[in-house]
Amino acid sequence: MQLSVSDNLTLTGGKQLDVGAQKDFTLAAGKQLSLYSREGAKLFSSQNDIDIQAQGGNITTWSTQDTHISSGRKIVITAQDELTLICGGGYIKIKGGNVEIGGPGKLPIKNAGIRKADIGSMQGVMKSFEPSTFDEKFVIRNALTKEPIPGKAYKITMPDGSVVSGITDASGATSLNSSDVIGNMIISLVKAN
């Protein structure tokens, strides 16, 4: 079953609203997805990983009280350019292979001793989210019969304002169009002279 509207769709429950799926559950938004709770929020995964990515922007977390990060095994923090810890005016900065420690107070070191060794280095694995170019074909169909329309003149207005014109092939498909944005394309049919 598919439920679709051209403008707004609102679901409201006076007490509780439940949505479930036996397999996959997907939420997708063309612009922004917002989740708000007045009394807390929880995200659980009983098996496998939880993956959070900001592929074209920043990730910001903020708490007016304490923030706790715990792991049953190990914690690895990796930054490609710079890693900085700041608290009370003191800081530890790691950049370009150098480690800088500074602050307005003292630096007590409490351990059994300090051992100096040769140079060491460790590299982290970074993900890349460079913009990709998508190749897309569109099939022109009759609005009533849903059958493909071959040999029909069309034009596609791209997000940057450029226009691609052509004639649909035997299967009613347009030519292969390359763009870094799949959405925001406008396809219109051209009337014969």
trRosetta pair geometry for C-beta under 8 A, 3 or more apart (Angstrom, degrees):
i j d omega theta_ij theta_ji phi_ij phi_ji
3 9 7.3 121 134 -142 108 150
5 8 6.8 -39 106 72 137 25
5 9 4.8 153 26 -63 131 101
11 17 6.5 117 136 -149 109 143
12 17 7.6 -112 -176 -70 18 137
13 16 5.6 -66 139 86 142 22
13 17 3.5 -174 -3 -61 138 89
19 25 7.5 125 128 -147 101 132
20 25 7.6 -81 -161 -81 30 138
21 24 6.4 -47 124 82 142 30
21 25 4.3 167 27 -71 133 93
27 33 6.4 109 133 -139 115 139
28 33 8.0 -98 -164 -72 17 130
29 32 6.0 -58 129 80 142 20
29 33 4.2 175 10 -64 139 87
30 183 6.5 134 -142 -131 112 173
35 41 6.9 98 134 -128 118 150
37 40 6.0 -60 120 75 131 28
37 41 4.5 153 26 -65 141 93
43 50 6.9 105 134 -137 118 145
45 48 6.2 -87 163 73 125 73
45 49 7.2 6 112 118 159 13
45 50 5.1 -176 1 -62 141 96
52 59 7.1 97 133 -123 113 142
53 127 7.6 -64 -125 91 122 156
53 129 7.5 144 173 -72 123 144
54 57 4.8 -87 172 73 115 74
54 58 6.0 -21 121 101 160 9
54 59 4.7 -166 -11 -55 133 85
55 129 3.9 -161 -160 -164 86 155
56 129 6.7 -125 -61 122 63 129
61 67 7.3 109 130 -131 118 140
63 66 6.8 -40 123 84 138 21
63 67 4.7 157 32 -68 140 94
69 75 6.8 91 135 -124 113 146
71 74 6.1 -49 115 75 142 13
71 75 4.8 171 5 -61 142 86
76 124 7.3 156 162 -118 117 117
77 83 6.7 117 126 -138 111 136
78 124 3.3 169 -136 -179 135 169
78 125 7.6 8 162 47 173 45
78 126 6.9 -150 133 -78 126 80
79 82 6.0 -57 130 76 136 28
79 83 4.2 162 27 -67 135 89
79 94 7.6 130 56 83 118 106
79 124 7.9 74 24 45 26 149
80 124 7.8 -118 -80 72 59 111
80 126 5.1 37 -76 -92 113 156
81 95 7.1 5 152 -133 61 89
82 93 6.9 -17 -169 -166 102 92
82 94 7.0 157 -157 83 53 58
82 95 4.3 0 -113 -97 90 104
83 93 7.4 156 85 -155 53 45
83 94 4.4 -1 58 55 99 106
83 95 7.5 -171 29 -63 58 66
84 91 6.2 -13 -169 -169 94 114
84 92 7.1 165 -151 84 47 52
84 93 4.8 -3 -107 -107 86 78
84 94 7.6 -158 -70 26 47 64
85 91 6.3 160 85 -154 57 60
85 92 4.6 10 49 48 106 96
85 93 7.9 -150 29 -67 61 45
86 90 7.4 162 -151 87 49 46
86 91 4.7 -10 -101 -102 71 98
87 90 6.0 -20 71 63 70 89
87 91 7.7 149 22 -84 55 54
88 103 7.6 36 97 -149 88 117
88 105 7.9 -4 125 -1 119 127
89 103 5.8 106 113 -150 81 76
89 104 4.8 -8 129 3 140 112
89 105 7.7 109 84 -8 115 90
90 102 6.9 -174 -148 102 57 49
90 103 2.9 4 -109 -106 84 131
90 104 7.1 -109 -65 23 74 66
90 105 6.5 -51 -66 36 119 98
91 100 7.8 9 108 108 98 92
91 101 7.5 -175 93 -146 54 42
91 102 5.6 -1 56 61 89 85
91 103 6.5 164 14 -70 56 83
92 99 7.1 -13 -171 -170 91 89
92 100 7.3 157 -159 84 43 54
92 101 5.4 -7 -108 -104 76 76
93 99 7.5 157 84 -157 50 42
93 100 4.3 -11 61 60 99 104
93 101 7.9 -168 25 -71 67 34
93 102 7.7 -1 6 15 106 103
94 98 7.3 177 -148 88 48 46
94 99 5.3 -11 -102 -104 79 71
94 100 7.7 -170 -73 23 34 71
95 98 6.1 -20 70 59 64 89
95 100 7.4 -16 27 7 97 113
97 121 7.1 -29 -127 -112 105 108
101 107 6.6 85 137 -118 129 144
103 107 7.1 131 47 -69 117 93
109 114 7.1 9 148 -59 148 120
111 114 7.3 99 73 -63 118 68
117 120 7.0 33 98 -31 116 114
131 180 5.0 31 162 -160 119 129
132 180 6.8 155 86 -132 36 80
133 178 5.4 18 168 -176 115 101
133 179 6.9 168 -154 90 76 13
133 180 5.3 -56 -99 -78 61 72
134 178 7.1 164 81 -148 39 54
134 179 6.1 -27 59 68 86 65
134 180 7.0 123 8 -118 82 25
134 182 5.4 -15 69 -76 160 92
135 176 5.4 -3 -172 -175 104 107
135 177 7.2 152 -154 76 53 38
135 178 5.4 -24 -95 -93 69 75
136 176 7.4 138 64 -157 31 59
136 177 5.4 -34 65 66 83 91
136 178 7.9 149 17 -91 74 27
136 179 6.9 -37 18 32 119 101
136 182 6.3 131 -67 -132 148 83
136 185 7.9 -173 92 -4 147 162
137 173 4.9 10 170 -173 120 117
137 174 5.9 178 -158 63 67 75
137 175 7.5 -124 -117 123 87 16
137 176 5.7 -44 -72 -98 92 60
137 177 7.4 144 -85 16 42 80
138 156 7.5 143 23 -93 140 130
138 173 6.8 150 80 -151 34 66
138 174 4.7 20 54 16 84 121
138 177 7.9 1 -5 15 98 124
138 187 5.9 -123 117 -88 164 158
139 148 5.6 -67 -177 -113 107 105
139 168 7.9 85 -146 -145 48 125
139 171 6.9 -63 -122 132 108 90
139 172 5.0 60 -164 105 82 101
139 173 5.0 -39 -93 -90 71 70
139 174 7.7 -136 -74 -2 27 75
140 148 6.8 88 76 -156 58 67
140 149 4.8 -62 111 50 103 103
140 152 5.6 -113 97 68 153 137
140 154 6.3 -155 -66 -68 144 144
140 168 5.1 -103 29 -78 122 149
140 172 5.1 -133 58 178 71 94
140 173 7.7 173 9 -96 74 20
140 174 7.0 91 -28 -48 99 88
140 187 7.6 -151 -90 155 95 133
140 189 7.1 107 -148 -84 140 105
141 145 7.9 -137 173 84 90 70
141 146 5.2 1 168 -161 132 45
141 147 6.3 155 -154 76 83 23
141 148 5.6 -53 -98 -91 72 42
141 149 6.5 161 -120 -9 18 88
141 172 6.5 72 -76 156 57 152
142 145 4.4 18 87 48 133 91
142 146 6.3 -67 68 -16 78 12
142 147 5.0 13 20 50 117 76
142 148 7.9 -40 -6 17 80 3
142 149 5.9 121 -53 -59 75 104
143 146 7.9 5 -174 -70 12 52
147 172 7.9 172 144 -56 59 154
148 168 7.6 -166 174 160 96 140
148 171 5.6 -39 158 168 167 50
148 172 2.7 -150 -177 -1 102 147
148 173 7.5 -27 -150 -38 132 62
149 152 4.6 25 128 -22 112 141
149 168 6.2 86 96 60 73 158
149 172 5.0 93 46 -125 41 109
150 168 5.6 -139 -136 108 37 104
150 169 6.5 -50 -136 117 92 32
150 170 5.0 9 -126 -140 141 30
150 171 6.9 82 -86 18 102 12
150 172 5.3 -86 -65 -67 58 62
151 167 6.0 -4 -149 173 40 113
151 168 6.4 -54 5 68 17 83
152 167 6.6 160 73 -155 27 69
152 168 4.8 15 46 18 82 118
152 172 7.4 22 21 -136 115 73
152 189 6.1 -41 163 -136 117 110
153 165 7.4 1 -172 -173 90 96
153 166 7.6 -175 -144 104 57 29
153 167 5.4 -36 -91 -97 57 79
153 189 6.9 100 85 -169 64 67
153 190 4.0 -64 117 62 110 111
153 192 6.9 133 18 -77 128 71
154 165 7.1 175 92 -148 49 56
154 166 6.3 -16 60 66 86 69
154 167 7.3 140 15 -107 79 29
154 168 6.4 64 -5 -44 124 90
154 174 6.1 -83 74 -101 143 110
154 187 6.3 -4 -178 -171 123 90
154 188 6.8 158 -157 86 74 39
154 189 5.5 -48 -102 -109 76 51
154 190 6.1 -165 -93 -1 17 91
155 163 5.4 -3 -178 -174 114 107
155 164 6.8 156 -159 80 60 44
155 165 4.6 -23 -103 -98 85 79
155 166 7.9 136 -93 19 46 58
155 187 7.7 168 87 -149 42 49
155 188 5.8 -15 61 64 86 87
155 190 5.8 80 -15 -54 98 111
156 163 7.0 152 76 -158 46 55
156 164 4.5 -13 57 59 101 98
156 165 7.8 -169 19 -74 67 34
156 174 6.7 79 -42 -171 130 159
156 177 6.3 -69 91 -86 161 158
156 185 5.8 -7 -172 -178 103 111
156 186 7.1 152 -159 78 51 49
156 187 5.2 -16 -104 -100 79 74
157 161 7.1 -24 -172 -145 93 31
157 162 7.7 159 -154 85 52 36
157 163 5.5 -24 -100 -101 64 78
157 185 6.9 157 76 -163 56 58
157 186 4.2 -5 52 58 108 103
157 187 7.9 -152 21 -68 71 30
157 188 7.5 27 -9 6 103 106
158 161 6.9 -32 73 40 78 20
158 162 4.6 -1 40 62 122 84
158 163 7.2 -149 5 -77 83 27
158 164 6.7 71 -40 -11 105 102
158 177 7.8 -166 -90 -177 107 129
158 179 6.1 -171 -144 -102 112 133
158 185 6.2 -20 -115 -115 45 87
159 179 7.1 119 14 -169 106 134
159 181 4.8 3 -5 75 153 145
159 183 7.9 64 -72 95 123 59
159 184 4.4 57 -94 106 102 124
159 185 6.9 -65 -42 -73 76 61
164 175 7.3 -125 161 62 123 115
164 177 5.9 161 65 -109 171 117
165 190 7.3 33 -143 -35 107 148
166 174 6.0 111 73 -157 128 81
166 175 4.8 -155 -111 -8 175 115
168 171 7.9 -116 167 77 98 49
168 172 4.9 -1 167 -154 138 37
168 173 6.1 137 -155 58 87 23
168 174 6.0 -54 -101 -76 74 51
169 172 7.2 -57 66 11 60 14
169 173 5.3 -15 38 57 104 82
174 177 6.9 -2 117 -23 121 111
174 187 7.5 -118 -51 -131 151 127
177 185 7.7 108 113 -128 155 153
179 182 7.0 151 87 -81 110 35
179 185 7.3 167 25 -71 169 121
181 184 5.9 -18 142 46 128 113
181 185 7.8 160 108 -45 91 88
182 185 7.6 -75 164 -8 38 115
